[in-house]
């Protein structure tokens, strides 16, 4: 049965199909991962670092080939796809360079004589459940630190990204990783639930929807497994009255439209104080109206299709709900005339709490702009969300920026900039945006054993 399918979002063509793994396939994968863990955790730290450097080098050498898979499979503009590949190489390299330092024993200053150290050790085989919007980066930011740590990894990728999933696995094979250290499994939800429950697996990381996160967290908790959940976001973008509007508008458009707006950390709610509201709204709407979709294979394209027709349908329903209940469309709000899964860049105002767009994540090229009277009102509205992933604050006063950042209920706050993933910066949120952190040194903490070794005399 075809379960994993590549469908070109530009044409709607079913390009390639892959069968779901059998239960025997899953059982064999778990057994291989468990056996490989014993060998991999015993591999010297410098050798694990060398293995990550080798795979980073492969990602750079095969960048064009890998990027073309993203463009074909989920419609990412080719220039952005190449940027994603480059970021993956940097993440591998970061953990190869810094992993040995992160793994050094922490010496404790203890009373009563003797010595005490905390050693960072792996915990065992892990499973990662990955989304389609950044098919390479999401996997790498989970896999790289855990492979450096000594864990083994099995990945259940999104059903519409099977060729991305296989390409990642092939890179590890070509780089010389031992069999079973990294493995792709074309599993379904029931099989993944069984994997999480298996006593040999020690943890699960999911990037995806709230519904999926709730289900995975419940299963993991029932079986006493560690978990990391990176879920949705409805990030606020605060424009305060002393900011450089040209910079703010340019950043707002770029951050809302990158990856066709399909990013958890994309700014989605634009909260603007009275004094600059009219000027910002006019400039922002004008700029958004000029962003038109194009062929993602063209290096000049910055705005491609959504990942699927179903994604367009969901976004259109959210916009229609808002307009039916009184919101105003200033630009966009329609499927594009172009063939495929295209939706126009859209700006909504007068959105109220009775509308889906007020509380839900808009996973596509739709921006909601709000007017507020004061800084305090901007903070209150920013926090009036079930999500708490990231935020952007634009102001010419660094003291004000820091003051506002400290009051926002988010995992990441950017002052005069928007969220950008980097290997050395922790990533994660609060509230319904998830649990746990990835990247940076924090990428080592979620699935590690901090073992105390005490020598009394």
C-alpha angles and dihedrals in degrees: 000000000000107000105151111053134178108215117180104232092205095059105014089235118151099231104179139352133208130194123241115256116261121238088253089054090053093047091051092048092053091048092050092047091050093049092045091051092064090056098038097051088052092051111108115260094240090054092052088049091051090051091054091049089052092053091046089055091051092052090054094046093048097038097123093049093047094046092052089058091058092048093050097040105043105006100251111165107256095240091053090045090056088050090054091051091049091051090052091054090050092051093052090047093047093056092043090054099039104027095085089054093047089052096053115116115264108227113217125211101230134181122232100045131273124075139283131193135176112223122199110222136169120256104208144266116355135193124218123200109201138194133226103238096080100015096178105030096050091054095044096050088057099037102042100061093040094050089049089050092053102256121128121232137215118188129207102192130196114286093239095053105059096133091050088051093051092046091056092049091048091054091058091048092049091047089058102251112162115259114272096021090102122015138169117218123191092213131159125227095268091051091049090052088054091049092053090050094050108108091222093064114078106190149003134215121196131186110187147074129347090247092053091044092053091050094047093045091051094051093044092049092049090055096039095245126151115245142187119200123192104183137162132326139200096187118197121226109203119203111193126198099258100049130119100257096200091057093043094051094047091049092045094053095043095048095045095047104040110114087009088292092298099132129109090221097045112122107253106163116055110199113190130181120236099254094062101022099102094045093046094046093050094049094041094049091047092051093046091050090058094055105095128177121255145173107301090213090064111092089218093060116105098169119049135165127299115257096263146352088257090059090052091049092053093048092047091052091053092050093045090051090054095046093046089055095049109280117137126233112217095178138353122004097149141091108264120255087238118099118256134032098332127144126181123252102262138198121195128188134179092042111166135192094264091065126086090230090064096062107017130078113256102215100194143042097317123118126191117205122201131190118219132177103221147012089258091054090049091054092047093051092045090055093045092092135095087229130075110176110121142338140197124214122192117197138130090224111081091194090056091045092054092045092053093043091055091056098048117102097226140111094233130028124187123197114209091350141064132243114293122173116232130171093242098047122085116241127204146089148225136239111022092345090085151261129284137013136266134196129030118045087319089070087073097052106064099063102027135100111233095205120194115218111190123186110193097186 
